[in-house]
């Protein structure tokens, strides 16, 4: 565990000072001859001082007190690590020739900014590395250091946060290559360190770096994007609990990071922590099911609605915290899509097999898909482009818009209206009228070998008869390994005990039949429904995903209600067919909270499916449709998606 050593409190804020020096300066430069102010207080007094550095080029040769104030204002808007804690001293990184200009020299000295005295000082490029980026820093006798800020996990979304792997604190200089990359680049720092340090909150705290330290390049398109991963995904140096403390105890600290996460880090994304998951990525949706860890708090509505599962912490974190850009989850039978619905964020279940599943604790490998959440449709598109490697569609292609109206009903006019407006906007974007479809009728008309078989009867137990035996084998393997090592059974929560009991009723023949049926359904879906037709038309299938029914975190049921019941839901199309599905926030439904008695708002979302590997096409269509609706393509954090 990382312990208190490089942390500094200033007021209510806590910061981590990275040991690595990003730039040195001459120790003999104790006083600046231009202003007579002390240049190196940290060296003289033996402690760190928070400062701000600006490059002279930031001002485009309009360097005045007013432009400096404007730049400070802009920085406070752009960077959530920067604050007034860093404005006692502001350094201007410039050449000796630039510093010598009369107009420039006149700015150095004292500056009043929001009632604070600011010392403005020159920082000669000849003395300090020219690769130093503008932003907040800590100044010590060794030089300038990057600073990370601690944010409290008030929604209980995280199970672990990481200390920056920033190299030795011996004064060795950072390289320009490192400055342009994430400090978590696996080639530079091999192992993540779980974080433990004092906080002003009773909650876990998460460290994030200043956004100023990262420049996006062709090789680092995600540079500086902050993200967290679900705790069924391995991270080197951290244990994976998969929602079970005994599982984490048995397998201990992981020695390798999941391939899909390594890919993100290699593109510059910054991993800041791990988020909570339902046990073994099942469907723990009630507080009573969350025995091993406290249930994360859904920030939407009145604050007492369920956040759903199993990618619970990832959805809660992105809905609650503006300092995160995206989070990673997994989806088997809805573990991204359900939380995206309840937490009112974009949730993307990509095409099955798009991302390497190595390093992910499995549920059903033929269903399991790594996916992601974000508040921003633009970030979803960026991840689709660079992480999934998806390209845009040809302008010659058209679209075929299908709508499933009958499988998901609501009695609320505002929800119905939002769904209808979304469909109308998609009609305009796709330049075609919707076709209202019934899955069972498509099945009869397009599946000649099985058209006499009722679709719902055929599909009723397919997913569950594959899931239960597969999950049973995994759990039994864990049980045997744990009992052999510790001479006792590990704890299993109510949902997992229920899974094992249900699995006893699935025979080997049931399992084999389900596999055959799944293959037939996938073949039909991908060759008859979700496929580019002979005229190069791309199918877009939409169904409403919000019915307005409320589930509170304090409800009790006679038995666990994990994802272990049979039946049919349109979300099984992507699970069984392997096609991508995107959950899209499109509005809000007003309700009166039973918890507070006050007005609150439930997210309204829709689901969009398309052809395999056409995620980016669908995301772009959604963006244009939302614009036509007048709905923002970026949702807020907190109780409301939109205001």
ABEGO torsion letter per residue (X at the ends): XBBBAABBBBEABBBBBBABBABBBBAABABBAAAGBBABAAAAAGBBBBBBBBBAAAAGGBBBAAAAAAAAAAAAAABAABBAAAAABBBBBBBAAAAABAAAAAABEBBBBGGBBBBBBBBBAAABBAABBBEBBBBBAAEBBBBBBBBBBAAGABABBBBBBAEBAAGBBBBAAAAABBAABAAABABBBBBBBBBABABBBBBBBBAAABBBBAABAABGBBBBBBAABBBBGBBBAGGBAAAAAAAEBBABBBAAAAAAAAAGBBBAEBBBBBBGGBBBABAAABAABBBBBBABEAGABBAEOABAAAAAAAAABAABABBBBBBAAGAAAAAAAAAGBBBBBBBBGABBABGBBBABAAABBBBBBBABAAAAAAAAAAAAGBBBBBAABBBBBBBBAAABBBABAAAAAAAAAAAAAAAAAAGBBBBBBBAAAAAAAABAAAAABBAAAAAAAAAAAAAAAAAAAAAAAAAAAAAAAAGBBBBBBAAAAAAAAAAAABBAAAAAAAAAAAAAAAAAAAAAABBBBAAGBBBBBBBBABAGBBBBAABBBABBABBABBEBBAAAAAAAAGBBBBBBBAEBBBBBBAAAGBBBBBBBBBBBBBBBGAAAAAAAAAAAAAAAAGBBABBBBEABABX
